[in-house]
Amino acid sequence: MAKILIAYASANGMTRECAERLARELDGKDVVLCDLAKETPEFADFDVLVAGSSVRRGKLLPPARAFLETMAREGGERPVGVFLCCGFADRFEEYRERLIPKAIRERAFLIANFGGTLNPSGKPFWDKLWLFFARSSVVESEIDDGEYTPVLPGMIPENIGQMASFARTELAGKPNKNV
């Protein structure tokens, strides 16, 4: 049976939750979840590769960055998808271009934002301080000409469903459209 890998690195649990939800959406498929902070999977064991990471302070988590770089070099022609969990939804396009290797961007069936949070609970002092200032800038940026535009999306289930749909299509070997 064909297998799908969902490899992720999570800073506060949001990326793990998104990866688990994606696995549930792919119910009926042979899916393996892999926490990159604990293990590094072998590409040869899988037909479709999906990688996800939190974005912290404008950077991927180190295990995810290393995994994507290795995937770009050694992933072969396997179909790949990538998701980011970022607290600043308005910066997703910039993150995608800057953080994901070009080799992955050019062949990915989908690169999506699964949402994000700026949750300070349980964080060390310096992280809490940084999050305080980050949230302050978000509040200011959410008001444009007196109108509220939220930039902290929480989880975006539609994007997770879209990734699941594209992964199933890739697994079936059918042509797809990159959105």
C-alpha positions in Angstrom: 0.0 0.0 0.0 1.2 3.5 -0.8 2.3 5.6 2.1 2.1 9.3 3.0 4.6 10.9 5.4 3.6 13.9 7.5 6.7 15.2 9.1 6.5 18.2 11.4 8.2 20.4 13.9 6.1 22.2 16.5 7.0 25.0 18.8 3.8 25.2 20.9 1.6 22.3 19.7 -0.3 24.1 17.0 1.7 22.5 14.2 1.3 19.0 15.8 -2.5 19.6 16.0 -2.5 20.6 12.3 -0.5 17.5 11.3 -2.8 15.3 13.3 -5.9 16.9 11.7 -4.3 16.4 8.3 -3.8 12.7 9.1 -7.4 12.4 10.1 -8.5 14.0 6.8 -6.5 11.4 5.0 -8.4 8.6 6.8 -8.2 5.4 4.9 -4.7 6.1 3.6 -1.5 4.7 5.1 -0.2 7.8 6.9 2.8 8.1 9.2 3.1 11.1 11.5 6.7 12.0 12.4 7.8 14.6 15.0 11.1 15.9 13.6 12.3 16.8 17.1 12.3 13.1 17.9 13.2 11.3 14.7 14.2 11.7 11.1 12.3 9.4 8.6 13.7 7.7 5.5 12.3 9.1 2.3 12.5 5.7 0.6 9.6 4.4 2.8 7.1 6.9 1.4 5.3 7.8 -1.8 4.1 11.3 -0.8 6.0 13.7 1.5 4.3 16.4 3.5 6.4 18.7 5.8 5.2 21.3 8.3 6.7 23.7 10.7 6.0 26.5 13.0 7.5 29.9 12.1 9.1 31.5 15.1 10.6 34.9 14.9 10.5 34.7 11.1 12.4 31.4 11.0 11.5 27.7 10.6 12.3 25.5 13.6 15.8 23.9 13.1 14.6 20.3 12.6 12.1 21.4 9.9 14.7 23.5 8.2 17.1 20.6 8.1 14.4 18.2 6.9 13.3 20.5 4.0 16.9 21.0 2.9 17.5 17.2 2.9 14.2 16.7 1.2 15.2 19.2 -1.5 18.5 17.2 -2.1 17.4 13.6 -1.5 13.6 13.5 -1.9 13.8 12.4 -5.5 10.7 12.9 -7.6 8.2 12.1 -4.9 5.3 14.6 -4.6 5.8 17.1 -1.8 3.5 19.4 0.1 4.5 21.9 2.8 2.5 23.7 5.4 3.5 26.5 7.7 1.9 27.5 11.0 2.6 31.2 11.4 1.0 33.8 13.8 1.4 36.5 11.1 -0.9 35.4 8.3 -0.1 38.5 6.4 3.5 37.5 6.1 2.9 34.0 4.8 3.9 34.8 1.2 7.2 36.2 2.4 7.8 33.2 4.6 7.1 30.8 1.8 9.6 32.5 -0.5 12.3 33.0 2.0 12.1 29.9 4.2 11.3 27.1 1.8 14.1 25.9 -0.5 13.5 26.8 -4.2 13.8 23.2 -5.2 10.8 22.4 -3.0 8.8 25.4 -4.0 9.1 24.6 -7.7 7.8 21.0 -7.4 5.4 21.2 -4.4 1.8 20.3 -5.2 0.8 22.7 -2.5 2.4 25.1 0.0 -0.2 26.3 2.5 -0.7 28.3 5.7 -2.5 26.2 8.3 -2.8 29.2 10.7 -1.1 30.1 13.8 -1.2 31.6 17.3 0.9 34.0 19.4 0.4 32.2 22.7 2.8 33.2 25.5 1.7 30.6 28.1 4.4 28.3 29.2 7.1 30.3 27.4 10.4 31.5 28.9 10.6 35.2 29.9 12.4 36.4 26.7 9.9 34.6 24.5 7.0 36.1 26.5 8.6 39.6 26.1 9.0 39.1 22.3 5.4 37.8 22.0 4.1 40.8 24.0 5.7 43.2 21.4 4.7 41.0 18.5 1.1 40.9 19.7 1.2 44.7 20.2 2.2 45.2 16.5 -0.5 42.8 15.4 -3.2 44.8 17.2 -2.0 48.0 15.6 -1.9 46.3 12.1 -5.4 44.9 12.5 -7.0 48.3 12.3 -6.9 49.8 8.8 -8.9 53.0 8.3 -11.1 52.1 11.3 -11.8 48.6 10.0 -10.7 45.5 11.8 -8.8 43.0 9.7 -7.7 39.9 11.8 -4.2 38.7 11.0 -4.1 35.9 13.6 -6.1 33.2 11.9 -6.0 30.3 14.5 -6.2 27.0 12.6 -7.4 27.1 9.0 -9.3 23.9 8.4 -10.0 24.7 4.7 -6.3 24.7 3.9 -5.8 21.4 5.8 -8.6 19.9 3.7 -7.1 21.2 0.5 -3.7 19.7 1.4 -5.4 16.4 2.1 -7.2 16.5 -1.2 -4.0 17.3 -3.2 -2.1 14.5 -1.3 -4.8 12.0 -2.2 -4.6 13.2 -5.9 -0.8 12.8 -5.9 -1.1 9.3 -4.3 -3.5 8.3 -7.0 -1.1 9.6 -9.7 -3.7 11.9 -11.2 -2.9 15.4 -12.5 -3.6 18.3 -10.2 -3.6 22.1 -10.1 -1.3 24.0 -7.8 -3.2 26.8 -6.1 
